[in-house]
């Protein structure tokens, strides 16, 4: 469960950084802010899912968030 929590938290942090940057931009993109905020909220919901998940669901969350983080961060 610790790995799943860490991966979801990393993705939430990525969205937080992008949200802050967009909100502080000279001309913030309101649509982008809404998109980032919605994605971050979905991740927050997944944190709760991690806490209730069984082994198979945890493995899927880890795989999903590992790929998502790699995609978002360009790794």
N, C-alpha and C positions, 0 to 999 in steps of 0.2 A: 504494500500500500504506500510506503514511503516514496518509492520511485514515481508512482502515479501522481501523488500529491506534488512532488517536486516538478514534474513535467508540466502539469496543469498550471502551477504557480509561475513557471518560467514563461509560459504563453501569456498568462495574465499580465506579467511584468512587461512583456513585449508590447502588448496593447496599451498599457499605461504610458509607456514611453512615447508611443506614437500619438496617443491622445494629447499628452502634454505638449508635444511639439506642434501638433495641429492647432490646439487651442491658443498657443502663444505665437502662431504665425501672424505675419502682418495682415494677411487676409485669410482668416480661417475658413476652411471648406466645411460648411455646416453638414452637408451630406456625408462627407468622409468621417466627421466626428460622430455622427449618428451610427454609421456603419461600424466604426471601431468600438463604440460604446456597446452596441448590441452584441458584437462578437465577444467582448470582455464579459458581459453579463451572462452569456451562454456558458463561458468557461467557469464562471463562479458557480453556476448551477451544476457543472460537472464536478466541482470540488465536493459537493454534497453527494453526488452519485458515487464518487470514489469511496466515500466513507461507508456506503451501504453495499457496495459491489462484492460479488463473490469472485472467486479466483479467475474464472473465464472472462467475466466482464472487466476485471482489473487488467488482465492481459491485453484485452482489446483497447482499453483506454490508454494504456502505456504505448501500444503500437500507434494508435491514432495521434496521440499528442507528441510522440517522438517525431513522427513524420510532419506534423503541423509545425512544430518548432523549427525543424530543419528547413522547411519551406519558407517560413516567415523570416528566419534569420539568414537565409542564404547559405547555410552550411551543407 
